[in-house]
Amino acid sequence: MRALNGQRCQKVVAGKGTGSMVLLGFGALIERKPPLTNLYVNEEARLFDTEFVIHILHGAWRLQTDVSVICSSTSSNHEGGRMVDGLNQLIGQHISDVQLSLPAHDLGLTFENGMTLLIFCDQANEVDEFDNYTCLINGEYFAVNHVYDVVIESGNK
């Protein structure tokens, strides 16, 4: 996770077509071959992936400053809603601090503009077995699963 420190947020995929799920891309842009066909994401997201990826799947999350909540996983994800507008403020910002809290592996990312994205691993449903969030860092895929284990696999997912 320390590899995320200093990385620039290149893209945010959130809003229509994604529900409360969010994808954040950091580091260098990498051309997609072939490009995505999802019309709900912008052209850059269709054409490029990023070096580092955090995909918030089923865990709750909140974007905040020291004095206010900007948006959360339950905010409106419609165009112009709090979720999309809030998360888009991360684009171009560098991560200044990464916090990983045990035992559940909650993740906190603080950005140079003073915003902090907190990801809460609250999915413990042993029937559906949903992952809370996943990361692609230095070519390795990490997932925090429904029993708060970190599953590591090599290669892109």
C-alpha angles and dihedrals in degrees: 000000000000088000088072092065110109094011118138119234104239100175147005122203110195140123131048112034095016105069109201091334115113133191120200121191124201137180127013122007114243121198114244116229106221104017121235117265096207106126092197092072126068123259095260091055090049093050103037140043123192136238093244125032134187114190115189103204113167106343119106117250141186133197113209148154126217089273108030148025111244099188143320143204088278096051121111109282094195121119106283091016124132095260098055096037092047097047092045088064087072094064110108093015122121123226109247099180139015121202124188115189122201147245094030097031095239108180129218124189118189117197131207091251090063096257120131125202111207120194115196118202098218100142108108099148106141092190099057095027094206120182115238095214140335133212135198107205125164092344095308124113117219126187129185101211136200094280093047094253119141110232115199126197130169120240136028123308 
